[in-house]
Amino acid sequence: MLSSSTSINSHIRHLSKILRQPIWLICFLGFSGICLAKDYQMAVIGKVRAPWFDRFDEGAKHAAKDYGVNAYVQAPATADEAEQARLIQDAISRGVNAVLVVPNNAQSLEPVFAQAKQAGVVVITHESPNQQNADFDIEMINNEKFGQTAMDLLAQGLGEKGDFVVYVGSLTVPAHNLWADAALKLAKEKYPNLKVVADRFPVSEDQNAAREKTLELLRTYPNLRGFLAFGSLGGPGAAQATRDEHVQHAVVVGTTSPNQAGQYLDDESMTKSILWDPGEAGYAMVWLAKEVLDKKQIAEGTEIPTIGKIPSLKGNVITFDRPLILDKSNRKKYDF
């Protein structure tokens, strides 16, 4: 009896010493049960600092809390692809486990994503279908349908006739240009009395640039009334210009967060905003990065918590179909 008690006490003292050691040493000594929690570090890097990406960041932080990972968020002050690449390189140098990026230029980021892969860093993108050197890209909307729906909204507002223009964030933002391609294709096939006077201007991530371009185009094309803006700030910029110039029957369709578009939707200088919840994208990206790091299988039908089952996985592109269409009647239901 005494011998058994002495043995137990000896084991307790030994375990107590072990538990006082750094966690890496405990893992090295083989106490794997204590090491089940993984302290993953993730860099979440949006296109630009803007309310849209504030919501994106909120979703990422929410998921980080839910799944016990560490995520820090950054973005360039402007939609600068070189600065975005530098932020990714800095993250790799810090030794993060994953980079979660909404690219400004898919092609220019291929080399830095290749560096990430060589360093064993998981790469997850959004708004960049078929991104080279990414583990997965996740889309919250079907890009072709999204562009088509945006064009339908513009055509309805214009009575299916008249001049219009298309704005994008840049000529290299993958999603914006996919939407523009789909919209213009539909216009050509379905709306013969609509005329695109210029395709396309890279001003939609800068409200002042979009405003100035709109004023310039109104001087050049006096009959211009339609503005289709793919990018978070193009719609407000066009709406501000048409409102200030008292342009009659202008139709502005953008992809702007409800709070940022609010004053323009409320006074109808902006007609519609078509978008998705960027918070869902941020949440899904963190969850997805953790699943990849944990070496879990991702397939159609896999459930992403709070969002739903993956409906489509083609190559490395996960596609949901969750668009929101907002105007003054419903925009206050969505607080972002």
C-alpha positions as CSV (number, residue, x, y, z in Angstrom):
1,M,0.0,0.0,0.0
2,L,2.8,2.4,1.0
3,S,4.8,1.4,-2.2
4,S,1.7,2.2,-4.4
5,S,1.2,5.6,-2.7
6,T,4.8,6.5,-3.1
7,S,4.7,5.5,-6.8
8,I,1.6,7.7,-7.4
9,N,3.2,10.6,-5.7
10,S,6.3,10.2,-7.7
11,H,4.3,10.2,-11.0
12,I,2.5,13.3,-9.9
13,R,5.7,15.2,-9.1
14,H,7.1,14.1,-12.5
15,L,4.0,15.3,-14.3
16,S,4.0,18.6,-12.4
17,K,7.6,19.2,-13.6
18,I,6.6,18.4,-17.2
19,L,3.6,20.8,-17.1
20,R,5.9,23.7,-16.0
21,Q,7.9,23.3,-19.2
22,P,7.3,25.4,-22.4
23,I,4.6,23.9,-24.6
24,W,7.1,23.1,-27.4
25,L,9.1,21.0,-24.9
26,I,6.0,19.2,-23.7
27,C,5.1,18.3,-27.3
28,F,8.7,17.2,-28.0
29,L,8.6,14.9,-25.0
30,G,5.6,13.1,-26.5
31,F,2.7,14.5,-24.4
32,S,0.6,14.9,-27.6
33,G,-2.8,15.2,-25.9
34,I,-1.7,18.5,-24.4
35,C,-0.7,19.8,-27.8
36,L,-4.0,19.3,-29.7
37,A,-4.8,23.0,-29.9
38,K,-2.9,24.7,-32.8
39,D,-2.0,28.3,-32.5
40,Y,-2.4,29.2,-36.2
41,Q,-1.5,32.7,-37.3
42,M,-3.4,34.1,-40.3
43,A,-2.9,37.4,-42.2
44,V,-6.1,38.8,-43.7
45,I,-5.4,41.3,-46.4
46,G,-8.1,43.2,-48.3
47,K,-7.9,45.3,-51.4
48,V,-8.1,48.7,-49.7
49,R,-9.2,50.4,-46.5
50,A,-12.9,50.9,-46.9
51,P,-16.2,50.1,-45.1
52,W,-16.7,47.1,-47.3
53,F,-13.5,45.6,-46.1
54,D,-14.2,46.6,-42.5
55,R,-17.2,44.2,-42.7
56,F,-14.9,41.6,-44.3
57,D,-12.5,42.0,-41.5
58,E,-15.3,41.6,-38.9
59,G,-16.2,38.3,-40.4
60,A,-12.7,37.1,-40.3
61,K,-12.2,38.1,-36.7
62,H,-15.5,36.4,-35.7
63,A,-14.3,33.1,-37.3
64,A,-10.9,33.5,-35.7
65,K,-12.6,33.7,-32.3
66,D,-14.9,30.8,-33.1
67,Y,-12.1,28.5,-34.2
68,G,-9.3,29.5,-31.8
69,V,-6.9,31.0,-34.4
70,N,-5.1,34.3,-34.4
71,A,-5.9,36.6,-37.3
72,Y,-4.7,40.1,-38.0
73,V,-6.0,42.3,-40.7
74,Q,-4.3,44.8,-43.0
75,A,-5.0,46.5,-46.3
76,P,-3.3,49.1,-48.5
77,A,-4.5,52.7,-48.0
78,T,-5.3,52.8,-51.7
79,A,-5.9,49.9,-54.2
80,D,-2.2,49.5,-54.7
81,E,-1.2,46.1,-56.0
82,A,2.5,46.6,-55.1
83,E,1.7,47.6,-51.6
84,Q,-0.6,44.6,-51.3
85,A,2.2,42.3,-52.4
86,R,4.5,43.9,-49.9
87,L,2.0,43.2,-47.1
88,I,1.8,39.5,-48.1
89,Q,5.6,39.3,-48.2
90,D,5.8,40.8,-44.7
91,A,3.3,38.2,-43.5
92,I,5.3,35.4,-45.0
93,S,8.4,36.7,-43.3
94,R,6.6,36.8,-39.9
95,G,6.0,33.1,-40.3
96,V,2.2,33.1,-40.6
97,N,0.4,29.8,-41.4
98,A,-2.0,31.3,-43.9
99,V,-2.6,34.4,-46.0
100,L,-6.2,35.3,-46.8
101,V,-6.2,37.8,-49.7
102,V,-8.7,39.8,-51.9
103,P,-6.3,40.5,-54.8
104,N,-6.1,43.9,-56.5
105,N,-4.2,42.1,-59.4
106,A,-4.4,38.4,-59.6
107,Q,-1.4,38.1,-62.0
108,S,0.9,40.4,-60.1
109,L,0.4,38.3,-56.9
110,E,1.3,35.0,-58.5
111,P,5.0,35.3,-57.6
112,V,4.4,36.2,-53.9
113,F,1.8,33.5,-53.6
114,A,4.4,31.1,-55.0
115,Q,6.7,32.3,-52.3
116,A,4.0,31.5,-49.7
117,K,3.5,28.0,-51.1
118,Q,7.3,27.4,-50.9
119,A,7.3,28.5,-47.3
120,G,4.4,26.1,-46.5
121,V,1.9,28.9,-46.1
122,V,-1.8,28.3,-47.0
123,V,-3.2,30.7,-49.6
124,I,-6.9,31.5,-49.7
125,T,-8.3,34.1,-52.0
126,H,-11.6,35.8,-52.6
127,E,-12.9,37.7,-55.8
128,S,-10.1,36.0,-57.8
129,P,-11.4,32.8,-59.4
130,N,-8.8,30.4,-60.8
131,Q,-6.1,32.3,-58.9
132,Q,-2.7,30.7,-59.6
133,N,-0.8,29.4,-56.5
134,A,-3.9,29.5,-54.3
135,D,-5.1,26.5,-52.3
136,F,-8.7,27.7,-52.7
137,D,-10.6,30.8,-54.0
138,I,-14.1,31.3,-52.5
139,E,-16.8,33.3,-54.2
140,M,-20.0,34.3,-52.4
141,I,-21.8,34.8,-55.8
142,N,-21.8,33.3,-59.2
143,N,-19.8,35.8,-61.2
144,E,-21.6,35.4,-64.5
145,K,-25.1,35.6,-62.9
146,F,-24.0,38.6,-60.8
147,G,-22.9,40.6,-63.8
148,Q,-26.0,39.7,-65.7
149,T,-28.3,40.7,-62.8
150,A,-26.5,44.0,-62.5
151,M,-27.1,44.7,-66.2
152,D,-30.8,43.7,-65.9
153,L,-31.1,46.2,-63.0
154,L,-29.5,49.0,-65.1
155,A,-31.6,48.2,-68.1
156,Q,-34.8,48.2,-66.1
157,G,-33.9,51.6,-64.7
158,L,-33.1,53.0,-68.1
159,G,-36.3,51.6,-69.7
160,E,-34.0,49.3,-71.8
161,K,-32.6,52.2,-73.9
162,G,-30.0,54.8,-73.7
163,D,-26.2,55.4,-73.2
164,F,-24.3,53.8,-70.3
165,V,-20.8,53.3,-69.0
166,V,-19.0,50.7,-67.0
167,Y,-16.6,51.3,-64.1
168,V,-14.3,48.7,-62.4
169,G,-11.8,48.9,-59.5
170,S,-9.0,48.3,-61.9
171,L,-8.5,46.6,-65.3
172,T,-6.8,43.8,-63.5
173,V,-9.2,43.0,-60.7
174,P,-10.5,39.6,-61.7
175,A,-14.0,39.6,-60.3
176,H,-14.9,43.2,-61.5
177,N,-13.9,42.4,-65.0
178,L,-15.7,39.1,-65.1
179,W,-18.9,40.9,-64.0
180,A,-18.3,43.6,-66.6
181,D,-17.8,41.0,-69.3
182,A,-21.0,39.2,-68.4
183,A,-22.9,42.4,-68.2
184,L,-21.8,43.7,-71.6
185,K,-22.4,40.4,-73.2
186,L,-25.9,40.3,-71.9
187,A,-26.5,43.9,-73.0
188,K,-25.4,43.1,-76.5
189,E,-27.6,40.0,-76.7
190,K,-30.7,41.2,-74.8
191,Y,-30.9,45.0,-74.9
192,P,-30.3,46.2,-78.5
193,N,-31.3,49.8,-77.6
194,L,-28.7,50.1,-74.9
195,K,-25.3,51.6,-76.0
196,V,-22.1,51.4,-74.0
197,V,-20.3,54.6,-74.8
198,A,-17.0,53.5,-73.1
199,D,-15.7,50.3,-71.7
200,R,-14.3,50.4,-69.0
201,F,-12.9,52.9,-66.5
202,P,-10.7,51.8,-63.5
203,V,-12.1,54.3,-60.9
204,S,-14.5,52.2,-58.8
205,E,-12.3,51.9,-55.7
206,D,-11.9,55.7,-55.3
207,Q,-15.1,57.8,-54.8
208,N,-13.5,61.1,-55.9
209,A,-11.9,59.5,-59.0
210,A,-15.4,58.0,-59.9
211,R,-17.0,61.4,-59.4
212,E,-14.4,63.2,-61.5
213,K,-14.7,60.6,-64.3
214,T,-18.5,60.9,-64.2
215,L,-18.3,64.7,-64.6
216,E,-15.9,64.3,-67.5
217,L,-18.0,61.7,-69.2
218,L,-21.2,63.8,-68.8
219,R,-19.4,66.6,-70.6
220,T,-18.3,64.3,-73.4
221,Y,-21.5,62.4,-73.8
222,P,-24.5,64.7,-73.0
223,N,-27.0,61.8,-73.3
224,L,-25.2,59.6,-70.9
225,R,-27.6,58.4,-68.2
226,G,-26.5,54.9,-67.1
227,F,-23.6,54.1,-64.7
228,L,-22.7,50.5,-63.9
229,A,-20.1,50.5,-61.2
230,F,-18.3,47.3,-60.1
231,G,-16.3,48.2,-57.0
232,S,-17.1,49.5,-53.6
233,L,-16.8,53.3,-54.3
234,G,-17.8,53.8,-57.9
235,G,-21.5,53.9,-57.3
236,P,-21.4,56.7,-54.7
237,G,-18.9,58.6,-56.9
238,A,-21.2,58.5,-59.9
239,A,-24.3,59.3,-57.7
240,Q,-22.6,62.3,-56.2
241,A,-21.7,63.7,-59.6
242,T,-25.1,63.1,-61.1
243,R,-26.8,64.6,-58.0
244,D,-24.5,67.7,-58.0
245,E,-25.1,68.3,-61.7
246,H,-28.9,67.7,-61.4
247,V,-28.8,65.0,-64.1
248,Q,-32.4,64.0,-64.8
249,H,-33.2,60.3,-65.1
250,A,-29.7,59.1,-64.2
251,V,-29.5,55.4,-63.2
252,V,-26.6,54.3,-61.0
253,V,-26.2,50.6,-60.1
254,G,-23.2,49.8,-57.9
255,T,-21.7,47.2,-55.6
256,T,-21.5,49.3,-52.4
257,S,-22.2,48.5,-48.8
258,P,-25.6,49.6,-47.6
259,N,-24.3,52.1,-45.0
260,Q,-21.8,53.7,-47.5
261,A,-24.5,53.9,-50.2
262,G,-27.2,54.9,-47.8
263,Q,-27.5,58.6,-48.4
264,Y,-27.4,58.0,-52.2
265,L,-30.0,55.2,-52.1
266,D,-32.2,57.2,-49.8
267,D,-32.3,60.2,-52.2
268,E,-32.4,57.9,-55.2
269,S,-29.3,59.4,-56.8
270,M,-28.1,55.8,-56.6
271,T,-30.7,53.4,-57.9
272,K,-29.6,50.0,-56.7
273,S,-26.7,48.3,-55.0
274,I,-26.1,44.6,-55.8
275,L,-23.6,42.9,-53.5
276,W,-23.1,40.1,-51.0
277,D,-22.2,40.2,-47.3
278,P,-18.4,40.5,-47.2
279,G,-18.5,39.4,-43.6
280,E,-19.6,36.0,-44.8
281,A,-16.6,35.8,-47.1
282,G,-14.1,36.8,-44.4
283,Y,-15.6,34.2,-42.1
284,A,-15.5,31.5,-44.7
285,M,-11.9,32.2,-45.6
286,V,-10.7,31.8,-42.0
287,W,-12.7,28.6,-41.6
288,L,-11.4,27.3,-44.9
289,A,-7.7,28.1,-44.1
290,K,-8.0,26.2,-40.8
291,E,-9.5,23.2,-42.5
292,V,-6.6,23.1,-45.0
293,L,-4.1,23.5,-42.2
294,D,-5.8,20.6,-40.4
295,K,-5.6,18.6,-43.6
296,K,-9.4,18.2,-43.8
297,Q,-11.0,17.3,-47.1
298,I,-13.1,20.0,-48.8
299,A,-15.7,18.9,-51.3
300,E,-19.1,19.9,-52.7
301,G,-21.6,19.4,-49.8
302,T,-19.1,20.3,-47.1
303,E,-20.8,22.5,-44.5
304,I,-19.3,25.9,-43.8
305,P,-20.8,26.9,-40.4
306,T,-23.2,29.9,-40.5
307,I,-23.1,29.9,-44.3
308,G,-24.2,26.5,-45.6
309,K,-23.1,23.6,-47.7
310,I,-20.7,24.2,-50.6
311,P,-22.9,24.1,-53.7
312,S,-20.1,24.1,-56.3
313,L,-16.4,23.3,-56.2
314,K,-14.7,23.4,-59.6
315,G,-10.9,23.1,-59.6
316,N,-9.9,25.3,-56.6
317,V,-12.9,27.6,-56.8
318,I,-15.7,27.3,-54.3
319,T,-18.8,29.2,-55.5
320,F,-21.9,30.1,-53.5
321,D,-24.8,32.2,-54.9
322,R,-25.8,34.6,-52.2
323,P,-26.5,38.1,-53.8
324,L,-28.2,41.0,-52.0
325,I,-30.1,43.6,-54.0
326,L,-30.6,46.8,-52.0
327,D,-32.4,50.1,-52.6
328,K,-33.9,52.7,-50.2
329,S,-36.7,50.3,-49.2
330,N,-34.5,47.7,-47.6
331,R,-30.9,49.0,-47.1
332,K,-31.4,49.8,-43.4
333,K,-32.0,46.1,-42.7
334,Y,-28.3,45.5,-43.3
335,D,-25.8,47.3,-41.0
336,F,-22.5,47.3,-42.7
